Structures are given as C-alpha cells and as structure tokens.
C-alpha cells in the first residue's frame, strides 16, 4: 500500500509541476486532464487517490502489512568497509 501511495504522490507532484510550468508558459499541461478529461468522475477519483496518498505519506501507512515491514520494507544494505583513519593509516 505504501509503495502505491509513493508512486501516486510522485505522479501527482509531476502533474502539478507541469500544471505550474504550463501556466507560466500559457499552456494547459495537466496530464491527468489530458488523459481523463472526457471522464470527469474518473479524473476526480485520481485526484482523490493522490490526495489520500499524500496524507498517508505524511502520517504513515497503518495497514498490517506496513507495520510488519512487508509493504514498504527496504532491502538490507551492507555497509562498505573503509580504512580506519583514526589509527593514522592513509593520512598524508
């Protein structure tokens, strides 16, 4: 669920960026409207889902999958070993 929310927030952010840029250039670059303009109800649902996704991003997802770490788990990152600079090795 959290991954879908993040994708929707990114799509919404890009769309609003294009809307703003289009306004500055005197054009209408609302991609959601371009795609779904003939279906205003579906367009409204997309805007609603993007808004809900933004709220989820602010407050966090409370679904059982996310709390267990399955929904938005990030892969474990192994730290890269670096030389110990405190012992004076590798200094000029």
N, C-alpha and C positions, 0 to 999 in steps of 0.2 A: 504494500500500500504506500509506504513512504517513497519508494522508487518512482511510482507512478505520479505521486504528488510533486516530486522534484522535477520530473520531466514536464509536467503541466505548468509549473512555476517558470521554468526556463522558456517554454513556448510562449507563455503569457508575457514574460518580460521582453522577449524578442519582438512579439507583436506590438507591445506598447512603445518600444523603441522605434519601430518602423512607423507607427502612427505619428509619433512626435516628429520624426525626421520628415515624413510626408507633409505634415502641417507646415513645417518650416519651408519646404520646397513647393508648397501649394498643390500637393497631390494627396490622394487617399490611398495609403499603403496598409490599410487594415486587412491583414491576410485572412483572418477569421471571417470577416465580412465578404472578402473576395471569394472564399471557398463556400461559405454557407449563407450568403446574403439572400438567396432565394428561399431559405428555410429559417425564418427568424426564431422559431421556437428552439430549434437545434442550436442555433447561434447563441441564444440566451443560456442554454444548458452548458455549452462550452465555457462561456464566461463565468457561470456559477461554479463549475468544477475547478476552474483556475483560481477563483477566489477562495473556495474551500481548501484547495491545495496550499495556498499562501498561508491561511490560518493554521493549517496542520504544520507547515514549516516553522511557523513562529512558536507554536506551543508544543510541537512534537506529536508524533502519532501514538495513540494509546491502544492500538489493536494488540491482540495477544501475540501475533507473530512478531511485531516490532519489539515488544517487551522481552520476548525470548531471544531476540537477536537474529531471527531468521529473515526478517523482512528487509532490514536496512543494515545488515551486517557488512562490515568491510573486511576484505581479506587481510590476514595477518601479514605484517610487514616485518621482515627480519632486518635488524639494524646492520649497517655496514661497519665492519671493524676498521677503526682508524688508529694510527700510531699514537702512543701515549706521549703527548707533548710536555707533560709535567715533569718527566724524568730528564728533560734536556735533549732527548733524541730528536733529530730532524730540525734543529734550530740552526740558524746561521751565525 
